[in-house]
Amino acid sequence: MPTPHNTAPDNNASNNTGAGVSTPAFSPLYQQIKGLILQGLEAGEWRPGELIPSEMELAARFKVSQGTVRKAIDELAAENLVMRRQGKGTFVATHAAQQVQYRFLNLRPDAGDLQGEGRAERRILECRRLRAPAEVARALALRTGDAVMHVRRTLSFAGIPTILEDIWLPGNAFKGLTAEQMSNYQGPTYAMFELDYGVRMVRADEKIRAVLPDAEQAQLLNIPSTTPLLSVERTAYTYNDVPMELRRGLYLTDTHHYRNALN
């Protein structure tokens, strides 16, 4: 892994010279260390759930102070890319961990919580490889016509279909994905992506609007076509903001609500 470059502090990052030319902006040293650790994560040097080297080991590796490494790891932890465990060290964050299994699912039952509600019953309606339509290709930073995997499924709680999802994934990264695999995996789908394909979703953007279902959507959710739904379009990214999933969901909210914590 490369070593960091010498940098100027933030407050001296851009100074005007007498000739009216600005010096280039430099990133703080801890940001460079953060970037080097991210490179290791992206390259699979440390896989989801694995222990990364200690702050002391990383400081020796990068020839920087332990405080600089700690500040870099603080930011990675704040972004849910690593998890600190008291007395055990720092681990690569994983969707298989109980506390982050529902990180991207903001639909909550009106009574109780997700843990009490139990695992959603998945019904895979379609799982096939196809050529990416232009809109999907744009969202996944692909070319129109590139191979993608398309999955359509319903998620039911207490036997009631509550979410209808269409999921598109880059074909090269998810070769061999099958409906049986999607159905049989007992943990979160993102944990399966980590385990079987080495792809970890680290953040997501969502767009939400109220819609009415078309006839097919209403039939799959077993609702009248006049039932209002939440349409949630999510683009999920792996390290370095590489888009790896486009997911469009229709959420039934008669017994559930969409919850988002803002800070």
Salt bridges, closest charged atoms under 4 A:
GLU45 OE2 - ARG61 NH2 2.92
GLU55 OE1 - ARG70 NE 3.11
GLU55 OE2 - ARG84 NH2 3.25
ASP74 OD1 - ARG84 NH1 2.72
GLU75 OE1 - LYS34 NZ 2.99
GLU79 OE2 - LYS34 NZ 2.70
ASP110 OD1 - HIS257 ND1 2.90
GLU117 OE2 - HIS256 NE2 2.59
GLU126 OE2 - ARG128 NE 2.52
GLU126 OE2 - HIS150 ND1 2.85
GLU135 OE2 - ARG248 NH2 2.86
ASP146 OD1 - ARG143 NE 3.69
GLU165 OE1 - ARG153 NE 2.87
GLU165 OE2 - ARG247 NH1 3.19
ASP166 OD1 - HIS150 NE2 2.81
ASP166 OD1 - ARG152 NE 2.95
GLU194 OE2 - ARG200 NE 3.28
ASP205 OD1 - ARG203 NH1 3.00
GLU206 OE2 - ARG234 NE 3.30
GLU216 OE2 - ARG152 NH1 3.31
GLU233 OE2 - LYS207 NZ 3.62
GLU233 OE1 - ARG248 NE 3.05
ASP241 OD1 - ARG203 NE 2.69
GLU245 OE2 - ARG247 NH2 2.65
